[in-house]
Amino acid sequence: MKPLSLFAECQNRRDRLVYYASFLTAVAIGTAGSFDSLSSDTPGWQIAMVVVFGLISCLGLFYRRRWPVGVGVFVVIVGFTGPLAGGAYLIALLNLAIRRPWRFAAALSAFTVLTAPLYLALYPSGDPILLYMFLLTIVSSGVVAWGMYIRARRELVESLRARTRQAEADRDQRLAQAREQERTRIAREMHDVLAHRISLVALNAGALEFRPDASPEEVQEAAAVVRANAHLALDELRT
């Protein structure tokens, strides 16, 4: 069993850049949201908790391809500890909408919206609860819709690639069949032509065998016919 690492699913440099970009984006969004939820009189232990659990949720994004549902649920649960996990939540929700049927992302989004009052009890904001839930619903729905669009586009591209591969396979099969048919036609023509030439050679050779009293001119003529048909047969065989 392969050991878990932050880059266990990275196949190339591009994948690593995507992982880095997702992590930094989640941290940036979460940091921006923390300025509204945290104030100067927030206890130090609470700020430390927000930072630690927020970074943990962002680091969890490195496993989002392997466990999209698990990472999404983990990020939502960790999100109750502070606003720094907000960016990780959006990326995890987008990833879930891309890699799983839409109902999984919709269920996670609905759970987040319904538990928003609990989060606001821990981190009060100046906005009314209903307004906050409404805005959260709009943002989550937009993320889910975006993920569904990406998923549909990827499926379309994969379908087109599959059709292209099938068309190439059909083309190769038709070419192979055409080559086989051409070989069969050539072999049939070769058989017919050579059979005719060899029959003439055998006929004239038989005449020489059964006409021991033939004149030298007749023998020479029959030998010339045998030699000519033999040369023709060789020439047609080379052709």
Rosetta blueprint (number, residue, H / E / L):
1 M L
2 K L
3 P L
4 L L
5 S L
6 L L
7 F L
8 A L
9 E L
10 C L
11 Q L
12 N L
13 R H
14 R H
15 D H
16 R H
17 L H
18 V H
19 Y H
20 Y H
21 A H
22 S H
23 F H
24 L H
25 T H
26 A H
27 V H
28 A H
29 I H
30 G H
31 T H
32 A H
33 G H
34 S H
35 F H
36 D H
37 S H
38 L L
39 S L
40 S L
41 D L
42 T L
43 P L
44 G H
45 W H
46 Q H
47 I H
48 A H
49 M H
50 V H
51 V H
52 V H
53 F H
54 G H
55 L H
56 I H
57 S H
58 C H
59 L H
60 G H
61 L H
62 F H
63 Y H
64 R L
65 R L
66 R L
67 W L
68 P H
69 V H
70 G H
71 V H
72 G H
73 V H
74 F H
75 V H
76 V H
77 I H
78 V H
79 G H
80 F H
81 T H
82 G L
83 P H
84 L H
85 A H
86 G H
87 G H
88 A H
89 Y H
90 L H
91 I H
92 A H
93 L H
94 L H
95 N H
96 L H
97 A H
98 I H
99 R H
100 R L
101 P L
102 W H
103 R H
104 F H
105 A H
106 A H
107 A H
108 L H
109 S H
110 A H
111 F H
112 T H
113 V H
114 L H
115 T L
116 A H
117 P H
118 L H
119 Y H
120 L H
121 A H
122 L H
123 Y L
124 P L
125 S L
126 G L
127 D L
128 P L
129 I H
130 L H
131 L H
132 Y H
133 M H
134 F H
135 L H
136 L H
137 T H
138 I H
139 V H
140 S H
141 S H
142 G H
143 V H
144 V H
145 A H
146 W H
147 G H
148 M H
149 Y H
150 I H
151 R H
152 A H
153 R H
154 R H
155 E H
156 L H
157 V H
158 E H
159 S H
160 L H
161 R H
162 A H
163 R H
164 T H
165 R H
166 Q H
167 A H
168 E H
169 A H
170 D H
171 R H
172 D H
173 Q H
174 R H
175 L H
176 A H
177 Q H
178 A H
179 R H
180 E H
181 Q H
182 E H
183 R H
184 T H
185 R H
186 I H
187 A H
188 R H
189 E H
190 M H
191 H H
192 D H
193 V H
194 L H
195 A H
196 H H
197 R H
198 I H
199 S H
200 L H
201 V H
202 A H
203 L H
204 N H
205 A H
206 G H
207 A H
208 L H
209 E H
210 F H
211 R L
212 P L
213 D L
214 A L
215 S L
216 P H
217 E H
218 E H
219 V H
220 Q H
221 E H
222 A H
223 A H
224 A H
225 V H
226 V H
227 R H
228 A H
229 N H
230 A H
231 H H
232 L H
233 A H
234 L H
235 D H
236 E H
237 L H
238 R H
239 T L
